[in-house]
Amino acid sequence: MLMNLDLRKAVMANLDDSNYDEIRETIIDAIESGEEKTLPGLGVIFEILWNGSNDAEKETIVSRVSQCLRPKAS
């Protein structure tokens, strides 16, 4: 459990004082790298997004994730 808290703190510290472009680039780099080690950091970013969202925004997030998980019609 301690490791998870350290990871959260590290991700938040790395993003602290980041501007829009820096945060966007961080997310894109993590996704495009395809490395498993970036997934926990993306999870922390998602947690920050979720915790900062109101109920309507959370519904939108869940809806979008649900839509993206559905197989594409061929």
VOVO-538004 format. One record per atom (N, C-alpha, C): residue in three letters; x, y, z. Coordinates in steps of 0.05 Angstrom, whole numbers, padded with zeros to 5 digits, always signed. Each point is the difference from the previous one (the first is absolute). Example, Ala and Ser with C-alpha at 12.3 -4.5 7.8 and 13.67 -1.06 7.14 Angstrom:
ALA+00264-00114+00156 ALA-00018+00024+00000 ALA+00018+00024+00000 SER-00007+00021-00014 SER+00016+00024+00001 SER-00015+00022+00014 
END
This chain:
MET+00017-00024+00000 MET-00017+00024+00000 MET+00017+00025+00000 LEU+00022-00001+00014 LEU+00018+00023+00001 LEU+00010+00008-00028 MET+00006-00020-00016 MET+00010+00005-00027 MET-00021+00015-00016 ASN-00025-00007+00002 ASN-00021+00014-00014 ASN-00001+00030+00008 LEU+00002+00006+00025 LEU+00000+00027+00010 LEU+00024+00015-00011 ASP+00023-00013-00001 ASP+00024+00013-00011 ASP-00004+00005-00030 LEU-00013-00018-00014 LEU-00004+00004-00029 LEU-00019+00024-00004 ARG-00021+00001+00015 ARG-00019+00023-00002 ARG+00015+00026+00005 LYS+00015+00001+00021 LYS+00015+00024+00007 LYS+00020+00007-00023 ALA+00013-00020-00010 ALA+00020+00005-00021 ALA-00013+00010-00026 VAL-00022-00012-00008 VAL-00014+00010-00024 VAL-00010+00028+00005 MET-00012+00005+00023 MET-00010+00027+00005 MET+00023+00021+00001 ALA+00022-00008+00012 ALA+00023+00018+00001 ALA+00011+00006-00028 ASN+00000-00021-00017 ASN+00010+00004-00028 ASN-00018+00018-00016 LEU-00026+00000+00006 LEU-00019+00016-00015 LEU-00005+00027+00013 ASP+00009+00003+00024 ASP-00004+00026+00015 ASP+00012+00023-00016 ASP-00015+00021-00003 ASP+00009+00023-00016 ASP+00003-00004-00029 SER-00010-00023-00010 SER+00001-00005-00029 SER-00023+00015-00014 ASN+00006+00009-00024 ASN-00021+00014-00015 ASN-00015-00020-00017 TYR-00020+00009-00014 TYR-00017-00017-00017 TYR+00017-00017-00019 ASP+00018+00013-00015 ASP+00016-00014-00020 ASP+00018-00021+00013 GLU+00011+00005+00023 GLU+00018-00019+00013 GLU-00017-00024+00010 ILE-00023+00005+00011 ILE-00017-00022+00009 ILE-00009-00017-00024 ARG-00008+00013-00021 ARG-00008-00014-00025 ARG+00022-00017-00010 GLU+00024+00011-00002 GLU+00023-00015-00010 GLU+00007-00024+00018 THR-00002+00004+00026 THR+00005-00022+00019 THR-00019-00023-00005 ILE-00026+00006-00004 ILE-00020-00021-00005 ILE+00005-00013-00027 ILE+00006+00015-00021 ILE+00005-00011-00026 ILE+00025-00018+00000 ASP+00021+00010+00012 ASP+00025-00016+00002 ASP-00005-00026+00014 ALA-00015+00001+00022 ALA-00005-00025+00016 ALA-00016-00020-00017 ILE-00019+00010-00014 ILE-00017-00019-00016 ILE+00016-00010-00025 GLU+00013+00018-00013 GLU+00015-00008-00025 GLU+00024-00018+00006 SER+00011+00002+00024 SER+00023-00017+00006 SER-00008-00030+00001 GLY-00025-00005+00007 GLY-00010-00027+00002 GLY+00013-00016+00022 GLU+00014+00013+00018 GLU+00014-00015+00021 GLU-00019-00004+00024 GLU+00001-00024+00011 GLU-00017-00007+00023 GLU+00006+00018+00024 LYS+00025+00009+00002 LYS+00007+00016+00024 LYS-00013+00027+00001 THR-00011+00009-00023 THR-00014+00026+00000 THR-00029-00002+00009 LEU-00011-00025+00000 LEU-00028-00003+00007 LEU-00008+00009+00028 PRO+00017-00005+00021 PRO-00008+00010+00026 PRO-00001+00031+00001 GLY+00018+00013-00014 GLY+00000+00029-00001 GLY-00025+00011-00013 LEU-00008-00013-00022 LEU-00025+00007-00013 LEU-00024-00005+00018 GLY+00002-00021+00016 GLY-00021-00005+00019 GLY-00003+00022+00021 VAL+00023+00010+00009 VAL+00000+00022+00019 VAL-00013+00025-00013 ILE+00008+00005-00025 ILE-00012+00023-00015 ILE-00030-00003-00002 PHE-00009-00025-00007 PHE-00029-00005-00001 PHE-00013+00004+00027 GLU+00013-00008+00021 GLU-00011+00004+00027 GLU-00003+00030+00006 ILE+00020+00015-00007 ILE-00002+00029+00004 ILE-00023+00012-00016 LEU-00003-00009-00025 LEU-00023+00009-00016 LEU-00027-00008+00013 TRP-00002-00024+00008 TRP-00025-00010+00012 TRP-00007+00015+00025 ASN+00020+00003+00018 ASN-00005+00014+00025 ASN-00006+00030-00004 GLY+00009+00011-00022 GLY-00006+00028-00005 GLY-00025+00005-00017 SER-00014-00021-00005 SER-00024+00002-00017 SER-00025-00001+00017 ASN-00021+00015-00010 ASN-00026-00001+00013 ASN-00015-00025-00010 ASP-00024-00005+00010 ASP-00014-00024-00007 ASP-00006-00001-00030 ALA-00008+00022-00012 ALA-00006+00000-00029 ALA+00025-00006-00016 GLU+00023+00011+00008 GLU+00025-00005-00015 GLU+00008-00030+00004 LYS-00004-00011+00023 LYS+00006-00028+00005 LYS-00018-00018-00018 GLU-00025+00007-00003 GLU-00018-00015-00018 GLU+00011+00001-00029 THR+00009+00024-00008 THR+00011+00003-00027 THR+00025-00017-00003 ILE+00017-00001+00020 ILE+00025-00016-00001 ILE-00007-00029-00003 VAL-00019-00010+00016 VAL-00007-00028-00001 VAL-00013-00007-00027 SER-00017+00018-00010 SER-00012-00004-00026 SER+00020-00002-00022 ARG+00020+00018+00000 ARG+00021+00000-00021 ARG+00017-00025+00002 VAL+00007-00008+00024 VAL+00016-00024+00003 VAL-00016-00024-00010 SER-00025-00001+00008 SER-00017-00022-00009 SER-00002-00001-00030 GLN-00004+00023-00013 GLN-00002+00001-00029 GLN+00026-00009-00013 CYS+00022+00008+00011 CYS+00027-00007-00012 CYS+00006-00030+00004 LEU-00011-00013+00019 LEU+00005-00028+00005 LEU-00017-00018-00018 ARG-00021+00011-00011 ARG-00017-00017-00018 ARG+00015-00006-00026 PRO-00003-00024-00009 PRO+00013-00007-00026 PRO-00012+00017-00022 LYS+00017+00008-00018 LYS-00008+00016-00023 LYS-00015-00018-00020 ALA-00022+00011-00010 ALA-00015-00015-00020 ALA+00016+00000-00027 SER+00002-00023-00012 SER+00015-00002-00025 SER-00017+00002-00024 
END
